[in-house]
Amino acid sequence: MASFRVETPQRAYDAIVERGALRRISEFIPPRAGKTFIVTTRDVWDLHGAAVQADHVLFFPGGEARKRLAEVEALAEQIIDAGADRSSVVIAMGGGIVNDVAGFLAAIFMRGIPVIQVPTTLLAQVDAAVGGKTGVNLVAGKNLLGSFHQPLAVLIDPDVLATLPEREYRAGLYEIVKCGVIRDAELFRILEECSADVLAMRPAVLDRIIGAAVRIKAEVVSADEREGDLRRILNFGHTVGHALEAETRYERFLHGEAVAFGMRAASAIAERTGHLKPEDRTAIDRVIAKYGPIPSLDGIGAAALAARLGADKKTIQGKVHFVLPVRIGDVAIVSGIEDRVVLESIEASIEAALA
């Protein structure tokens, strides 16, 4: 078992990476807790529901298009009808969308009740479930309504990934690539040199890279819970990635796939602005390609993506802030980049993806 402590002003808790952790949920429910409510999707419950227990199971439809405030309201009505109160506990069991939605439900229900995060996709295990970010989408952009609500615990069970569709698994690997680029050159090296073992889900390598990504997330969140400074590095690839998701109405790309394209675009911006050496930009593109493919960008215009950047949460007082790699394992937060450079970089990244 590997355990990573997250220390925040709101709460300190452990993110545990352990095969079989799914069966340990009851250990993390407070002794005097009231009713427990699992929020999950029907497919996740069919696969893993036999391993867990709760007083009530609520089914969320799933999908980015359903990650909306109306769905949170519907879930809240259900738990009220089932007798929820301030002693109740929400258990978020599913992918990143479920983690975000159920976490947001817990954050705002009666001004906040506890939540336990049980991520069942790789992307959720290394990103969405750790750090307390919760939220839903607006038409204008991704996660524009949300709250920071730290869980009681995060239980990460690599065994559940055996049931994950290959595309979902690869999408999660892109978030681990992100972690290597922003903070861990050794993790990046493993992803580059051991891609066959990673894609085959060999436990020795898979558990190691999950642990490395969770460690990075725990360290960054502990230092900066509410994205005041350091935590913004976790948004590498997300600025353009979120624009791509919104432009395609959250229907064409999985989140990790959009982030993969966003990382390529950010790396192109970094090279054009002199922040990144060409050989490092090439290495980033090469590792991303090892875990592809991503869906076609045919019909998507660079100008349309660039126009959406102003609605991103990382835009401050009208200035878009980009997380740009400066070397493998290190990034900088940069604003004031010329619109022309951003547009040309996105155009070049689209052309490269279509080649």
N, C-alpha and C positions, 0 to 999 in steps of 0.2 A: 504493500500500500504506500502511496505517496500522498502527503497532505500538505497543502499550501495555505498559510494563514493570511487572511485578508483583514487588515486593521484599518477601520474607518471611524470617524467620530460618531456615526450613527450606530454601528455595530461591528464587533469583531467576530469572524466566523472562519470555518475551514472549507476549502475546496478540496475534496477527496477524490483521488484517481485510484480506483480499485476495481478489479474484476469481481463481479458479484455484488457491487455496492447497491444495486437496485433493491436488493432484499433487506437493506439496512435502514430504510426510510423511517420506520417506527422509532428507531433509536434517537432520532433528532427532533421528535415531536415533544414539546414541553410537557412535563408531568401533569400540569393542571390545564392543559389545553382543552378547548371545547370540541365541537365537531370539526372533522377534517374533510376537505373538499379537494379531490384531484381534478385538475383541469387538463384535458388531454384531447387527442383526436381519436376517432374510431379505429383507424389503422394501427396506431401505436398501442391502444388498449388491447386490441386483438392479439398483438404480438407479445406484449409484456405485462398485461394486466394481471395475469396469474401470480406474478411475483410480488405484488404490492397489495396493501389493504388501506381502505379509507371508508369513512361513513357515507360519502356521496361521491359519485363520479359525474362530472359535467363534460359534455363533448363540445369542443370548439370545431367549427367546420374546417379550419386550416386555410392556408394560402395568404399571400401578401394582400390580395384584393379584399380579403375579409378582415384584415388587421385594422379595424376601424372602431371608433368610439361606440357605435351602435351595438357591436358584438359584446363589448365590455358591459354595457348597460344590460344586455340580455342575460349575461352570466350573473350579474349582480342580482337581478330579479330572481333568478333560479336559486341562488344561495339564501336569499331572504326567505323565499318560500319554504326552503328546507330547514330554516331555523338558525341561520348563521348569526353570530354576534361577535363582540370584540375579543372573545376568547378563541374564536375559530382560527384554523390554520389552512392556508391554501398550499397545495402541492402542485407545482407546475411540471408536468411530465410530457415532454415532447421536444420538438425542434425549437429553433430560435424564436419563431413567431409565437408559439405557445408560451415560451419563457417570458417574452415581452408582454403579451396580453395578460396572462395570469398574474405576472408580477405587478402590472399596472392595476389590475383588479384589486389585488391585496393592498397596494399602496393607497388607494382612494376609498376603499370600502370602510365606512365608519372611521374615516381619517387614518386608516392604516391598521392592518392585521398582519401577522407573520406569514412568510412564504418560504417554502423549501424548493429549491430548484433541482430538478432531475432531468438533465438534458439527454436526449436520445439520438441526436444527430451529432456528427463530428463538429460541424460549424457551431452549434449551440454549446458543445462541451468546452471549446477553446475560446469562445467569444461571448455569446449572448447571455449565458447563465451566470457568468462571473462578473461582479462589479456593480450590480444593483441598478443598471439602467433598465427602465421599463417604458413602454409607450406604444402608441398606435400611429397610423399614417393619416395624412390629409391628402386631398387631391393634389395640393401644391407641392407635397414632398413627403419624405419618409421620416417617421418618428418625430413629427413636429409637436405632438401632444405626448407628454410623458412625465415621469417622475423618477428620482433616485430613491430606490427602496431596497436596502440590502437584505439578503435572505438570512435565514437561520443557518443554512448550510447549502453547499452545492455538492451533489453526489454524482460523480462521473464514472460510469461503468463502461469500459471499452468493449465488453462482451456484446452489448446491444448493437454495436456497429455491424455485426455479422448479418443483420437483417436489413441493413441500409442499402438502398439502390445505389449502383455504382456512381451515377451522376451526382447524387447527394453527397456521397463520400468525397468525390473529387472537389466538389464545391467547398467542403470543409477544409480540405488541404490548402486551399488558397489563403485561408485565414492564418494557417500555420506558416505559410510562406511569408505572409505579412509580418508575423512576429520575428522571423529570422532577419528580414530586411531592417526592421526598425531597432532591434535591440540584441540580436544574438547571431553573430557570424557563424558560430559552430553549428547551430540549428540549421542555418541556411546551407552549410556544407553537407550536413546529413541528408537534407532534402534533395540536394543535387546529386550526391554520390550513391545514395541508397534508394533511388526512386522505385526500383523493382520491388524491393522489400516493403516499401511504404504502400505501394499500390496493391500488393498481395496481403496487406494487413498482418504482416508477421508481428506477433506480440512484442518481441523484444524491441523492435524499432518503433512500432506504433505507440506503445505505452510511453516510450521515451520522448517522442515528439509531442504527444499530448501533454505530458508532464511539463516539458519545457515551455510550451505555449501558455499553460495555466499559470506556471510560475511567473512568467513575464506579466501576464494580466494582473495577478495578485500583487506583484511589486508595484506596478504602475498605479493601480487603484488605491493601494495603501498610501502612496505618496500624494495622490491627487484624486480624491473621491469624486469631485463634481466638475472635472474637466476644466479647471482653472488654468492649467498650464501643461504639465507633463502628460496628463492623460490624453491630450489631443493627439499625441503621436500614434495612438491606436486607430486613428482615423485615416492612416495611410491607405490610399486607394478608394476611400469612401466618398470623397467629394464628387468626383466624376462618376463613381459607381452608383451613388444614389441618384444622380441625374439620369443615368442610363435606365435605372429601374423605373423612375417616374415617367420618363419619356415613352417607355414601352408598357405603361400601365401595370407594372408588376406582373406581367403575364409571360414574358419571354425568357427572362433570366432568373436563375436562383441568385440569392444574395451574394454568395461566394463568387459566382461567375461574374457578376457585375463588379465586384471588388477586384477581381483579377484584371478586368479591362481597365478599371480605375488605376490600378498599380502601374500598368503599362503606360497609361497617359501621364501619370504623375512622374514616372521615371523619364519620360520623354521631355516633360517640362523641365525637370531637374538638369538634364543634359543640355538642353537649349539655353538655360540660364547660367550655365557654368557651375552648378552645384555638384554635378555627378560626372565622373569620368565615363567615357563611352564604353570601356570594357566592363564597368560595373552595371551600366544600363543593359548591356548585352547579356550579362549573367542573369539579371533579374528576369528579362524576357525569356531566356532559355529555361530557367527553372519553372516559370509559369507555364510554359509550353509543355513541359514534362507531364503536367497534371491536367492537361486539356483533353478534349477540346471544349471551348465554350460555344454557345449558340451563335449563329451567324449575325453579324451586324448589318446585313444588307438592308438598305432602306433607311438607315439611321443617319441623320445629318449631324455634322460636327457643330454647326451653328445652333441647332436646336438644343444640343446638350450644353453648350456654353451658355445659352440663355437661361438655362435652369439653375446654374450655379448660384445665382443670387438668392435663391430660396433655401439654400442649404443651411443647416444649423451652425455651420462653421463660418458663415458670413457675418462679420461684425462691423456695424456702422457702414454697410455698403461695400466693405472690402472682403473679397474671398481669400480665405487663408488656406493654403495648400500645405500638406505634409509631404516634404520632398526628401528623398534619400540623398545623403551626401557621401556615403560609402556603405558597403554591406555591413549592417549592424548599427547604423546610426542615421538619424533623420533630423531635419530642421523644419520649423514652421515658418512659412514665408508668405507674405502678403505683398500687394502692389505689383504683381506680375502683369505685364502688358497683355491686354485682351488679344492682341495679334498672336503673341507667343502661345497663349493658352489654346486659341483656336487652331493654330498650325499643329500643335502637339496632338490635339485630339484628332484632327484630320489624319495625321501620319499614323496614329495608333489604329484608327479605323481601317486605313488602307493596308496596314500590315496584317491586321486580323483577317481581312478579306483575301489576301494574297494566297 
